[in-house]
Amino acid sequence: MAEYRISEHAVRLEAEPGVWLDGTLSVPESVSGVVLFAHGSGSSRFSPRNQYVARVMQQAGLATLLMDLLTPGEEEAERWTRHLRFDIELLARRLVGATRWLARVPG
């Protein structure tokens, strides 16, 4: 089996003013594109299924950003209120912010 060199970095990005979100950016040695995995309520960037899919994509030469759309505090509150999972405007704003951040990453 071929060996793949992948650089992995924990990142914190400002998705909208004052809102910092955590993610994991993985970049293969030879990259041809990027895939953004955005996780909302009830899931996270540590999801084994999405990490597996990300690894397959990395082996195919795609960088991946696995990120959470909610802050840790929001995720905790969401366990009880379940209101943010339906806040499409909030999730969309953060996804746009993450996409803009990703577009500025060199390489």
N, CA, C and O atoms as a GROMACS GRO file, in nm:
protein
  428
    1MET      N    1   0.084  -0.118   0.000
    1MET     CA    2   0.000   0.000   0.000
    1MET      C    3   0.089   0.124   0.000
    1MET      O    4   0.189   0.129   0.071
    2ALA      N    5   0.052   0.223  -0.078
    2ALA     CA    6   0.131   0.346  -0.090
    2ALA      C    7   0.122   0.427   0.039
    2ALA      O    8   0.022   0.424   0.110
    3GLU      N    9   0.231   0.498   0.068
    3GLU     CA   10   0.234   0.584   0.186
    3GLU      C   11   0.194   0.725   0.145
    3GLU      O   12   0.242   0.778   0.045
    4TYR      N   13   0.105   0.784   0.222
    4TYR     CA   14   0.057   0.919   0.193
    4TYR      C   15   0.106   1.012   0.303
    4TYR      O   16   0.087   0.985   0.422
    5ARG      N   17   0.168   1.121   0.264
    5ARG     CA   18   0.213   1.221   0.362
    5ARG      C   19   0.107   1.329   0.370
    5ARG      O   20   0.076   1.398   0.272
    6ILE      N   21   0.053   1.342   0.488
    6ILE     CA   22  -0.054   1.438   0.509
    6ILE      C   23  -0.019   1.524   0.629
    6ILE      O   24   0.012   1.473   0.736
    7SER      N   25  -0.024   1.654   0.609
    7SER     CA   26   0.001   1.751   0.715
    7SER      C   27  -0.134   1.784   0.781
    7SER      O   28  -0.226   1.828   0.713
    8GLU      N   29  -0.144   1.763   0.912
    8GLU     CA   30  -0.269   1.786   0.982
    8GLU      C   31  -0.250   1.895   1.087
    8GLU      O   32  -0.153   1.893   1.163
    9HIS      N   33  -0.344   1.989   1.091
    9HIS     CA   34  -0.334   2.103   1.183
    9HIS      C   35  -0.468   2.130   1.249
    9HIS      O   36  -0.572   2.132   1.183
   10ALA      N   37  -0.466   2.150   1.381
   10ALA     CA   38  -0.584   2.201   1.450
   10ALA      C   39  -0.593   2.349   1.417
   10ALA      O   40  -0.493   2.421   1.427
   11VAL      N   41  -0.710   2.395   1.378
   11VAL     CA   42  -0.727   2.536   1.342
   11VAL      C   43  -0.842   2.596   1.421
   11VAL      O   44  -0.933   2.526   1.465
   12ARG      N   45  -0.835   2.725   1.439
   12ARG     CA   46  -0.944   2.802   1.499
   12ARG      C   47  -0.966   2.919   1.405
   12ARG      O   48  -0.876   2.998   1.380
   13LEU      N   49  -1.088   2.930   1.354
   13LEU     CA   50  -1.115   3.034   1.256
   13LEU      C   51  -1.232   3.120   1.301
   13LEU      O   52  -1.325   3.073   1.366
   14GLU      N   53  -1.224   3.248   1.264
   14GLU     CA   54  -1.332   3.340   1.297
   14GLU      C   55  -1.433   3.334   1.184
   14GLU      O   56  -1.414   3.395   1.079
   15ALA      N   57  -1.541   3.259   1.204
   15ALA     CA   58  -1.640   3.236   1.100
   15ALA      C   59  -1.732   3.356   1.081
   15ALA      O   60  -1.782   3.381   0.971
   16GLU      N   61  -1.754   3.430   1.187
   16GLU     CA   62  -1.825   3.558   1.183
   16GLU      C   63  -1.772   3.640   1.299
   16GLU      O   64  -1.712   3.584   1.390
   17PRO      N   65  -1.792   3.770   1.298
   17PRO     CA   66  -1.730   3.855   1.400
   17PRO      C   67  -1.753   3.803   1.542
   17PRO      O   68  -1.866   3.790   1.588
   18GLY      N   69  -1.641   3.775   1.611
   18GLY     CA   70  -1.646   3.732   1.749
   18GLY      C   71  -1.679   3.585   1.771
   18GLY      O   72  -1.687   3.540   1.885
   19VAL      N   73  -1.700   3.510   1.663
   19VAL     CA   74  -1.734   3.368   1.676
   19VAL      C   75  -1.620   3.285   1.621
   19VAL      O   76  -1.594   3.283   1.501
   20TRP      N   77  -1.553   3.214   1.711
   20TRP     CA   78  -1.438   3.132   1.674
   20TRP      C   79  -1.479   2.986   1.675
   20TRP      O   80  -1.535   2.936   1.773
   21LEU      N   81  -1.451   2.918   1.565
   21LEU     CA   82  -1.488   2.777   1.550
   21LEU      C   83  -1.363   2.692   1.533
   21LEU      O   84  -1.262   2.737   1.478
   22ASP      N   85  -1.370   2.570   1.581
   22ASP     CA   86  -1.257   2.478   1.576
   22ASP      C   87  -1.270   2.382   1.459
   22ASP      O   88  -1.380   2.345   1.417
   23GLY      N   89  -1.155   2.343   1.406
   23GLY     CA   90  -1.154   2.248   1.297
   23GLY      C   91  -1.021   2.178   1.286
   23GLY      O   92  -0.926   2.207   1.358
   24THR      N   93  -1.016   2.084   1.194
   24THR     CA   94  -0.893   2.011   1.164
   24THR      C   95  -0.869   2.020   1.014
   24THR      O   96  -0.949   1.971   0.934
   25LEU      N   97  -0.758   2.084   0.977
   25LEU     CA   98  -0.721   2.099   0.837
   25LEU      C   99  -0.613   1.996   0.804
   25LEU      O  100  -0.508   1.994   0.868
   26SER      N  101  -0.640   1.912   0.705
   26SER     CA  102  -0.545   1.809   0.662
   26SER      C  103  -0.513   1.831   0.516
   26SER      O  104  -0.602   1.839   0.431
   27VAL      N  105  -0.383   1.840   0.487
   27VAL     CA  106  -0.339   1.872   0.351
   27VAL      C  107  -0.240   1.765   0.305
   27VAL      O  108  -0.134   1.749   0.364
   28PRO      N  109  -0.275   1.691   0.199
   28PRO     CA  110  -0.180   1.593   0.145
   28PRO      C  111  -0.063   1.663   0.077
   28PRO      O  112  -0.070   1.780   0.042
   29GLU      N  113   0.044   1.588   0.060
   29GLU     CA  114   0.166   1.643   0.000
   29GLU      C  115   0.138   1.702  -0.138
   29GLU      O  116   0.187   1.810  -0.171
   30SER      N  117   0.060   1.633  -0.217
   30SER     CA  118   0.022   1.681  -0.350
   30SER      C  119  -0.129   1.702  -0.349
   30SER      O  120  -0.206   1.606  -0.348
   31VAL      N  121  -0.171   1.828  -0.348
   31VAL     CA  122  -0.313   1.859  -0.331
   31VAL      C  123  -0.373   1.912  -0.461
   31VAL      O  124  -0.311   1.991  -0.532
   32SER      N  125  -0.496   1.867  -0.491
   32SER     CA  126  -0.563   1.910  -0.613
   32SER      C  127  -0.694   1.984  -0.586
   32SER      O  128  -0.758   2.032  -0.680
   33GLY      N  129  -0.733   1.994  -0.461
   33GLY     CA  130  -0.858   2.061  -0.426
   33GLY      C  131  -0.881   2.048  -0.276
   33GLY      O  132  -0.795   1.999  -0.203
   34VAL      N  133  -0.998   2.092  -0.233
   34VAL     CA  134  -1.030   2.088  -0.090
   34VAL      C  135  -1.177   2.056  -0.071
   34VAL      O  136  -1.262   2.095  -0.151
   35VAL      N  137  -1.207   1.983   0.037
   35VAL     CA  138  -1.344   1.949   0.075
   35VAL      C  139  -1.366   1.997   0.217
   35VAL      O  140  -1.284   1.973   0.306
   36LEU      N  141  -1.478   2.066   0.239
   36LEU     CA  142  -1.514   2.117   0.372
   36LEU      C  143  -1.624   2.030   0.431
   36LEU      O  144  -1.732   2.018   0.373
   37PHE      N  145  -1.596   1.970   0.546
   37PHE     CA  146  -1.696   1.893   0.620
   37PHE      C  147  -1.745   1.983   0.732
   37PHE      O  148  -1.669   2.015   0.823
   38ALA      N  149  -1.870   2.025   0.728
   38ALA     CA  150  -1.925   2.115   0.829
   38ALA      C  151  -2.020   2.037   0.919
   38ALA      O  152  -2.115   1.975   0.871
   39HIS      N  153  -1.995   2.042   1.048
   39HIS     CA  154  -2.073   1.965   1.144
   39HIS      C  155  -2.158   2.059   1.228
   39HIS      O  156  -2.108   2.157   1.284
   40GLY      N  157  -2.286   2.028   1.237
   40GLY     CA  158  -2.376   2.106   1.320
   40GLY      C  159  -2.404   2.032   1.450
   40GLY      O  160  -2.316   1.965   1.504
   41SER      N  161  -2.523   2.045   1.499
   41SER     CA  162  -2.562   1.986   1.626
   41SER      C  163  -2.563   1.834   1.620
   41SER      O  164  -2.609   1.775   1.522
   42GLY      N  165  -2.513   1.772   1.726
   42GLY     CA  166  -2.518   1.628   1.738
   42GLY      C  167  -2.405   1.555   1.668
   42GLY      O  168  -2.400   1.432   1.673
   43SER      N  169  -2.317   1.627   1.606
   43SER     CA  170  -2.203   1.567   1.537
   43SER      C  171  -2.084   1.658   1.564
   43SER      O  172  -2.098   1.768   1.616
   44SER      N  173  -1.966   1.611   1.528
   44SER     CA  174  -1.849   1.696   1.542
   44SER      C  175  -1.743   1.653   1.443
   44SER      O  176  -1.759   1.554   1.371
   45ARG      N  177  -1.637   1.728   1.440
   45ARG     CA  178  -1.528   1.696   1.347
   45ARG      C  179  -1.461   1.565   1.385
   45ARG      O  180  -1.379   1.512   1.308
   46PHE      N  181  -1.493   1.511   1.501
   46PHE     CA  182  -1.435   1.385   1.545
   46PHE      C  183  -1.519   1.263   1.505
   46PHE      O  184  -1.489   1.151   1.546
   47SER      N  185  -1.624   1.284   1.428
   47SER     CA  186  -1.710   1.174   1.382
   47SER      C  187  -1.627   1.070   1.306
   47SER      O  188  -1.564   1.105   1.206
   48PRO      N  189  -1.625   0.945   1.351
   48PRO     CA  190  -1.545   0.843   1.282
   48PRO      C  191  -1.583   0.825   1.135
   48PRO      O  192  -1.495   0.802   1.051
   49ARG      N  193  -1.710   0.835   1.103
   49ARG     CA  194  -1.752   0.820   0.963
   49ARG      C  195  -1.692   0.928   0.876
   49ARG      O  196  -1.636   0.900   0.770
   50ASN      N  197  -1.704   1.052   0.920
   50ASN     CA  198  -1.652   1.162   0.839
   50ASN      C  199  -1.500   1.163   0.836
   50ASN      O  200  -1.440   1.201   0.735
   51GLN      N  201  -1.435   1.122   0.945
   51GLN     CA  202  -1.289   1.112   0.944
   51GLN      C  203  -1.245   1.006   0.843
   51GLN      O  204  -1.144   1.024   0.775
   52TYR      N  205  -1.318   0.897   0.834
   52TYR     CA  206  -1.285   0.793   0.736
   52TYR      C  207  -1.298   0.847   0.594
   52TYR      O  208  -1.208   0.830   0.512
   53VAL      N  209  -1.411   0.912   0.565
   53VAL     CA  210  -1.432   0.968   0.431
   53VAL      C  211  -1.324   1.072   0.400
   53VAL      O  212  -1.273   1.077   0.288
   54ALA      N  213  -1.288   1.153   0.499
   54ALA     CA  214  -1.183   1.254   0.480
   54ALA      C  215  -1.050   1.187   0.446
   54ALA      O  216  -0.978   1.235   0.358
   55ARG      N  217  -1.016   1.079   0.515
   55ARG     CA  218  -0.890   1.008   0.486
   55ARG      C  219  -0.887   0.956   0.343
   55ARG      O  220  -0.785   0.964   0.275
   56VAL      N  221  -0.999   0.901   0.297
   56VAL     CA  222  -1.006   0.852   0.159
   56VAL      C  223  -0.985   0.967   0.061
   56VAL      O  224  -0.914   0.952  -0.038
   57MET      N  225  -1.046   1.081   0.088
   57MET     CA  226  -1.030   1.198   0.001
   57MET      C  227  -0.887   1.249   0.005
   57MET      O  228  -0.833   1.289  -0.098
   58GLN      N  229  -0.825   1.249   0.122
   58GLN     CA  230  -0.686   1.293   0.133
   58GLN      C  231  -0.594   1.203   0.051
   58GLN      O  232  -0.502   1.251  -0.014
   59GLN      N  233  -0.620   1.074   0.053
   59GLN     CA  234  -0.539   0.980  -0.025
   59GLN      C  235  -0.558   1.003  -0.175
   59GLN      O  236  -0.472   0.967  -0.256
   60ALA      N  237  -0.672   1.063  -0.212
   60ALA     CA  238  -0.698   1.096  -0.352
   60ALA      C  239  -0.643   1.234  -0.388
   60ALA      O  240  -0.664   1.281  -0.500
   61GLY      N  241  -0.574   1.300  -0.295
   61GLY     CA  242  -0.512   1.428  -0.323
   61GLY      C  243  -0.595   1.550  -0.288
   61GLY      O  244  -0.566   1.660  -0.333
   62LEU      N  245  -0.699   1.531  -0.208
   62LEU     CA  246  -0.783   1.643  -0.167
   62LEU      C  247  -0.754   1.682  -0.022
   62LEU      O  248  -0.748   1.596   0.066
   63ALA      N  249  -0.736   1.810   0.001
   63ALA     CA  250  -0.725   1.860   0.138
   63ALA      C  251  -0.864   1.854   0.200
   63ALA      O  252  -0.965   1.859   0.128
   64THR      N  253  -0.871   1.843   0.332
   64THR     CA  254  -1.001   1.842   0.399
   64THR      C  255  -0.997   1.935   0.520
   64THR      O  256  -0.896   1.947   0.588
   65LEU      N  257  -1.110   1.999   0.543
   65LEU     CA  258  -1.130   2.077   0.665
   65LEU      C  259  -1.253   2.021   0.732
   65LEU      O  260  -1.365   2.038   0.683
   66LEU      N  261  -1.233   1.954   0.844
   66LEU     CA  262  -1.344   1.906   0.925
   66LEU      C  263  -1.365   2.009   1.034
   66LEU      O  264  -1.274   2.035   1.113
   67MET      N  265  -1.484   2.068   1.040
   67MET     CA  266  -1.505   2.175   1.136
   67MET      C  267  -1.643   2.170   1.196
   67MET      O  268  -1.737   2.114   1.139
   68ASP      N  269  -1.654   2.228   1.313
   68ASP     CA  270  -1.780   2.239   1.384
   68ASP      C  271  -1.841   2.375   1.355
   68ASP      O  272  -1.771   2.476   1.356
   69LEU      N  273  -1.972   2.378   1.329
   69LEU     CA  274  -2.039   2.505   1.304
   69LEU      C  275  -2.089   2.571   1.432
   69LEU      O  276  -2.132   2.687   1.430
   70LEU      N  277  -2.083   2.499   1.542
   70LEU     CA  278  -2.123   2.555   1.671
   70LEU      C  279  -2.002   2.562   1.763
   70LEU      O  280  -1.912   2.478   1.756
   71THR      N  281  -2.000   2.662   1.849
   71THR     CA  282  -1.895   2.671   1.950
   71THR      C  283  -1.920   2.562   2.055
   71THR      O  284  -2.031   2.508   2.062
   72PRO      N  285  -1.819   2.528   2.136
   72PRO     CA  286  -1.842   2.428   2.241
   72PRO      C  287  -1.958   2.466   2.335
   72PRO      O  288  -2.036   2.380   2.375
   73GLY      N  289  -1.968   2.593   2.370
   73GLY     CA  290  -2.078   2.638   2.457
   73GLY      C  291  -2.214   2.622   2.391
   73GLY      O  292  -2.311   2.582   2.455
   74GLU      N  293  -2.221   2.655   2.262
   74GLU     CA  294  -2.347   2.639   2.189
   74GLU      C  295  -2.384   2.491   2.177
   74GLU      O  296  -2.501   2.455   2.189
   75GLU      N  297  -2.285   2.408   2.152
   75GLU     CA  298  -2.311   2.265   2.141
   75GLU      C  299  -2.366   2.210   2.272
   75GLU      O  300  -2.457   2.127   2.272
   76GLU      N  301  -2.310   2.256   2.384
   76GLU     CA  302  -2.359   2.212   2.515
   76GLU      C  303  -2.504   2.257   2.536
   76GLU      O  304  -2.588   2.178   2.579
   77ALA      N  305  -2.533   2.384   2.507
   77ALA     CA  306  -2.670   2.434   2.522
   77ALA      C  307  -2.766   2.362   2.428
   77ALA      O  308  -2.881   2.337   2.463
   78GLU      N  309  -2.718   2.329   2.311
   78GLU     CA  310  -2.800   2.262   2.210
   78GLU      C  311  -2.848   2.125   2.258
   78GLU      O  312  -2.953   2.078   2.214
   79ARG      N  313  -2.773   2.063   2.345
   79ARG     CA  314  -2.816   1.933   2.400
   79ARG      C  315  -2.950   1.945   2.471
   79ARG      O  316  -3.026   1.849   2.478
   80TRP      N  317  -2.978   2.065   2.525
   80TRP     CA  318  -3.102   2.084   2.600
   80TRP      C  319  -3.207   2.161   2.522
   80TRP      O  320  -3.326   2.132   2.534
   81THR      N  321  -3.165   2.259   2.443
   81THR     CA  322  -3.263   2.346   2.376
   81THR      C  323  -3.298   2.302   2.234
   81THR      O  324  -3.411   2.320   2.190
   82ARG      N  325  -3.202   2.246   2.165
   82ARG     CA  326  -3.219   2.201   2.026
   82ARG      C  327  -3.274   2.309   1.934
   82ARG      O  328  -3.351   2.281   1.842
   83HIS      N  329  -3.234   2.432   1.959
   83HIS     CA  330  -3.284   2.542   1.876
   83HIS      C  331  -3.187   2.579   1.763
   83HIS      O  332  -3.231   2.628   1.659
   84LEU      N  333  -3.058   2.558   1.782
   84LEU     CA  334  -2.961   2.602   1.680
   84LEU      C  335  -2.958   2.512   1.558
   84LEU      O  336  -2.922   2.557   1.450
   85ARG      N  337  -2.994   2.386   1.573
   85ARG     CA  338  -2.990   2.295   1.459
   85ARG      C  339  -3.086   2.338   1.348
   85ARG      O  340  -3.070   2.298   1.233
   86PHE      N  341  -3.186   2.419   1.384
   86PHE     CA  342  -3.282   2.467   1.285
   86PHE      C  343  -3.259   2.613   1.247
   86PHE      O  344  -3.336   2.670   1.170
   87ASP      N  345  -3.154   2.673   1.298
   87ASP     CA  346  -3.123   2.813   1.266
   87ASP      C  347  -3.038   2.815   1.139
   87ASP      O  348  -2.915   2.827   1.144
   88ILE      N  349  -3.106   2.803   1.026
   88ILE     CA  350  -3.038   2.791   0.897
   88ILE      C  351  -2.956   2.915   0.866
   88ILE      O  352  -2.846   2.904   0.811
   89GLU      N  353  -3.006   3.033   0.902
   89GLU     CA  354  -2.929   3.157   0.876
   89GLU      C  355  -2.796   3.155   0.951
   89GLU      O  356  -2.692   3.188   0.894
   90LEU      N  357  -2.798   3.117   1.077
   90LEU     CA  358  -2.676   3.111   1.158
   90LEU      C  359  -2.578   3.010   1.098
   90LEU      O  360  -2.460   3.041   1.080
   91LEU      N  361  -2.626   2.890   1.068
   91LEU     CA  362  -2.539   2.786   1.014
   91LEU      C  363  -2.483   2.827   0.878
   91LEU      O  364  -2.367   2.802   0.848
   92ALA      N  365  -2.567   2.890   0.795
   92ALA     CA  366  -2.522   2.934   0.662
   92ALA      C  367  -2.416   3.044   0.674
   92ALA      O  368  -2.317   3.042   0.600
   93ARG      N  369  -2.435   3.140   0.766
   93ARG     CA  370  -2.335   3.246   0.785
   93ARG      C  371  -2.201   3.186   0.824
   93ARG      O  372  -2.096   3.228   0.774
   94ARG      N  373  -2.204   3.091   0.912
   94ARG     CA  374  -2.080   3.030   0.958
   94ARG      C  375  -2.014   2.947   0.848
   94ARG      O  376  -1.892   2.943   0.838
   95LEU      N  377  -2.094   2.881   0.769
   95LEU     CA  378  -2.040   2.804   0.657
   95LEU      C  379  -1.976   2.896   0.554
   95LEU      O  380  -1.869   2.865   0.501
   96VAL      N  381  -2.039   3.008   0.527
   96VAL     CA  382  -1.981   3.107   0.436
   96VAL      C  383  -1.850   3.161   0.494
   96VAL      O  384  -1.752   3.174   0.422
   97GLY      N  385  -1.850   3.192   0.623
   97GLY     CA  386  -1.727   3.241   0.687
   97GLY      C  387  -1.615   3.140   0.681
   97GLY      O  388  -1.500   3.176   0.655
   98ALA      N  389  -1.647   3.014   0.703
   98ALA     CA  390  -1.545   2.909   0.696
   98ALA      C  391  -1.493   2.893   0.554
   98ALA      O  392  -1.373   2.871   0.533
   99THR      N  393  -1.582   2.903   0.457
   99THR     CA  394  -1.541   2.892   0.317
   99THR      C  395  -1.449   3.008   0.279
   99THR      O  396  -1.350   2.988   0.208
  100ARG      N  397  -1.481   3.127   0.325
  100ARG     CA  398  -1.394   3.243   0.298
  100ARG      C  399  -1.258   3.226   0.365
  100ARG      O  400  -1.155   3.257   0.305
  101TRP      N  401  -1.258   3.176   0.488
  101TRP     CA  402  -1.132   3.152   0.558
  101TRP      C  403  -1.048   3.051   0.480
  101TRP      O  404  -0.929   3.070   0.460
  102LEU      N  405  -1.112   2.945   0.436
  102LEU     CA  406  -1.042   2.839   0.364
  102LEU      C  407  -0.985   2.891   0.232
  102LEU      O  408  -0.877   2.849   0.191
  103ALA      N  409  -1.054   2.982   0.168
  103ALA     CA  410  -1.006   3.039   0.041
  103ALA      C  411  -0.879   3.121   0.062
  103ALA      O  412  -0.802   3.140  -0.032
  104ARG      N  413  -0.856   3.170   0.184
  104ARG     CA  414  -0.736   3.251   0.212
  104ARG      C  415  -0.617   3.167   0.257
  104ARG      O  416  -0.506   3.219   0.268
  105VAL      N  417  -0.638   3.038   0.282
  105VAL     CA  418  -0.528   2.952   0.327
  105VAL      C  419  -0.432   2.930   0.211
  105VAL      O  420  -0.475   2.889   0.103
  106PRO      N  421  -0.304   2.957   0.231
  106PRO     CA  422  -0.208   2.937   0.121
  106PRO      C  423  -0.197   2.790   0.082
  106PRO      O  424  -0.216   2.699   0.163
  107GLY      N  425  -0.165   2.770  -0.045
  107GLY     CA  426  -0.141   2.633  -0.093
  107GLY      C  427  -0.257   2.585  -0.167
  107GLY      O  428  -0.256   2.471  -0.215
   0.00000   0.00000   0.00000
